[in-house]
Amino acid sequence: MGDSQTKRYMELQMEELKEAYGVEKQEDETQEGENKHRTEQNAKIAQMYEDAAAYEKSLKGFEEALALMEEVSVTQLPSALLACSDKSEDELRTSLKEMVCNAMKEGKYASYLSKISDISFEEIPQVMSEVSGYDLETVEAEMKQILKREWEILAAVAKEHLDDEIAEIKITGLKPKYAKRVYELYHGIKK
């Protein structure tokens, strides 16, 4: 017998011995690309952390938006925020415009709101400056203050909800860091 035939014969004998003594084949049950952390137990733990992860993501987005406020002008804000938002560009502009308009309903700009109903978010400072007589820098600074205040409120609410979710996880006896790690492994966020 040649070397390859001898080797194959020995492999067959070994397989027969394993079968005879009840030793299972050692095969990797998960194929390449499959997540070996997708077990029933991990699914339950991941489900517990689901809401906390959503609040964590929201909080991170609001904090990034607040940091961007210092770096860019009001007119550059929508395109700068696209990176830290899961909204489309149009949804983002609409959302920003609604925030500003809702806050301006009371105050010195209230009578001019009808002038900005059909314009884009980026045009608001210029139009409000022209119709109100206030200089552009003042209008932009006030818009930034409005957005900053709104995001601070939203960040505080997201933080409060996150704390509530973490407290619920602690009640079950799990450590929040463990639940987060299982969530990330289960969903393939971390390897």
C-alpha positions in Angstrom: 0.0 0.0 0.0 1.1 3.5 -0.8 1.3 6.3 1.8 -1.9 7.9 0.8 -3.8 4.6 0.8 -2.4 3.7 4.3 -3.4 7.1 5.6 -6.9 6.7 4.3 -7.2 3.2 5.7 -6.1 4.4 9.1 -8.6 7.3 8.9 -11.4 4.8 8.2 -10.4 2.6 11.1 -10.3 5.6 13.4 -13.8 6.6 12.3 -15.1 3.0 12.9 -13.5 3.0 16.4 -15.1 6.4 17.3 -18.5 5.0 16.1 -18.0 1.8 18.1 -17.2 3.6 21.3 -19.7 6.4 20.9 -17.3 9.2 20.4 -18.9 11.9 18.2 -17.1 13.5 15.3 -15.7 16.8 16.2 -17.1 19.0 13.5 -17.7 22.7 13.8 -21.4 23.0 14.0 -21.4 26.5 12.8 -20.4 27.2 9.2 -18.3 30.1 8.1 -20.2 33.3 8.6 -22.8 32.0 11.0 -23.1 33.4 14.5 -22.3 30.8 17.1 -23.8 33.1 19.8 -27.3 32.8 18.4 -28.6 30.5 21.1 -32.0 30.4 22.8 -30.5 31.6 26.1 -28.7 34.5 24.4 -31.8 35.4 22.5 -33.6 36.0 25.8 -30.8 38.1 27.2 -30.5 40.1 24.0 -34.2 40.7 24.0 -33.9 42.2 27.5 -31.2 44.6 26.3 -33.1 45.6 23.0 -34.8 48.8 24.4 -31.7 49.8 26.2 -29.7 49.6 23.0 -32.2 51.8 21.2 -32.0 54.4 23.9 -28.2 54.2 24.0 -28.1 54.8 20.2 -30.5 57.8 20.5 -28.5 59.2 23.3 -25.3 58.9 21.3 -26.9 60.6 18.4 -28.1 63.6 20.5 -24.7 63.9 22.1 -23.0 63.9 18.6 -25.5 66.5 17.4 -24.8 68.7 20.4 -21.0 68.4 19.7 -21.6 69.3 16.0 -23.5 72.5 17.0 -20.2 74.0 18.2 -18.4 73.1 15.0 -20.7 74.1 12.1 -23.1 76.9 11.2 -26.9 76.4 11.2 -27.0 76.1 7.4 -24.4 73.4 7.4 -26.1 71.4 10.2 -28.4 69.1 8.2 -25.5 67.7 6.1 -23.2 67.4 9.1 -25.9 65.6 11.1 -26.4 62.9 8.4 -23.5 61.0 9.6 -24.9 60.6 13.2 -28.6 60.2 12.2 -30.6 57.3 10.9 -33.0 59.6 9.1 -32.8 60.5 5.4 -31.6 64.0 4.5 -35.2 65.2 3.8 -36.5 63.8 7.1 -33.7 65.4 8.9 -34.3 68.8 7.4 -38.0 68.6 8.1 -37.3 67.6 11.7 -35.0 70.5 12.3 -37.4 72.9 10.7 -40.2 71.6 12.9 -38.1 72.0 16.0 -37.2 75.6 15.1 -40.8 76.6 14.1 -42.3 75.1 17.2 -39.9 77.0 19.4 -40.5 80.2 17.5 -44.3 80.1 17.9 -43.8 82.2 21.0 -41.4 85.1 21.0 -40.2 87.8 18.7 -40.3 85.6 15.5 -43.9 84.4 15.9 -45.4 86.8 13.5 -42.9 85.9 10.8 -43.4 82.1 10.8 -45.7 82.2 7.8 -42.8 83.5 5.7 -40.8 80.3 6.2 -43.5 77.7 5.7 -42.4 76.9 2.1 -38.6 77.3 2.3 -35.8 74.8 3.2 -34.2 74.7 6.6 -31.0 76.3 5.3 -32.9 79.3 4.0 -34.6 80.1 7.4 -31.9 82.3 8.9 -31.6 84.5 5.8 -35.4 84.9 5.3 -36.0 85.5 9.1 -33.2 88.1 9.1 -34.7 89.9 6.1 -38.4 89.9 7.3 -37.7 90.6 11.0 -34.9 93.1 10.6 -32.6 91.2 13.0 -29.1 90.6 11.8 -28.2 87.1 10.4 -25.8 86.3 13.2 -28.5 86.9 15.8 -31.0 84.7 14.0 -28.5 81.9 13.5 -27.4 82.1 17.2 -31.0 81.9 18.3 -31.7 78.9 16.1 -28.7 77.2 17.5 -29.9 77.9 21.0 -33.3 76.4 20.1 -31.8 73.3 18.7 -29.4 72.9 21.5 -32.1 73.2 24.1 -34.3 70.7 22.2 -31.4 68.1 21.9 -30.5 68.6 25.6 -34.1 67.8 26.5 -34.2 64.8 24.2 -30.8 63.5 25.5 -32.0 63.8 29.1 -35.2 61.8 28.3 -33.2 59.2 26.4 -30.7 58.9 29.4 -33.6 58.6 31.8 -35.2 55.8 29.7 -31.8 54.1 29.4 -31.3 54.2 33.2 -34.8 52.6 33.6 -33.9 49.8 31.2 -30.6 49.2 33.0 -32.5 49.1 36.3 -34.9 46.5 34.9 -32.0 44.3 33.8 -30.4 44.6 37.2 -33.6 43.4 38.8 -33.4 40.1 36.9 -30.0 39.5 38.5 -27.9 40.2 35.3 -25.2 42.7 35.1 -26.0 45.3 32.4 -22.5 45.0 30.9 -23.0 41.3 30.5 -26.4 41.8 28.9 -25.0 44.4 26.5 -22.1 42.1 25.5 -24.5 39.2 24.9 -26.8 41.5 22.8 -23.8 42.6 20.7 -22.6 39.1 20.2 -26.0 37.8 19.4 -26.6 40.4 16.8 -23.1 40.2 15.4 -22.2 43.7 16.4 -19.0 42.5 18.1 -17.1 39.4 17.5 
